[in-house]
């Protein structure tokens, strides 16, 4: 699931291709191991897949799969479309900048066309 997320958020074509190949390789290995051991897997069992996606992609929060600063930098990349969950509703916008020292994102809000600062914890990228 981490490789799948990286394939979606990394911007360079070579990175997307690399993580796409990693996804294919991991799926093949997971299927092989689960078939040999007569176990379910997230590729064939929709309920199991939903369970894992719910766990690692919590509603209104950043995915728990972002493992390093590079992942965060690409997830909160400039010009990325985002949803801001501010407690009063969900608003759409585009990231202008993200500061990982203060954990604040500058977001150009679609409804007002004004740049607002929001904690990274309430900003979720549209993937």
Secondary structure as GFF3:
##gff-version 3
##sequence-region A 1 127
A	DSSP	alpha_helix	2	9	.	.	.	ID=ss1
A	DSSP	alpha_helix	13	36	.	.	.	ID=ss2
A	DSSP	alpha_helix	46	56	.	.	.	ID=ss3
A	DSSP	alpha_helix	69	75	.	.	.	ID=ss4
A	DSSP	beta_strand	81	85	.	.	.	ID=ss5
A	DSSP	beta_strand	90	99	.	.	.	ID=ss6
A	DSSP	beta_strand	104	109	.	.	.	ID=ss7
A	DSSP	beta_strand	115	119	.	.	.	ID=ss8
A	DSSP	three_ten_helix	120	122	.	.	.	ID=ss9
A	DSSP	beta_strand	123	125	.	.	.	ID=ss10
###
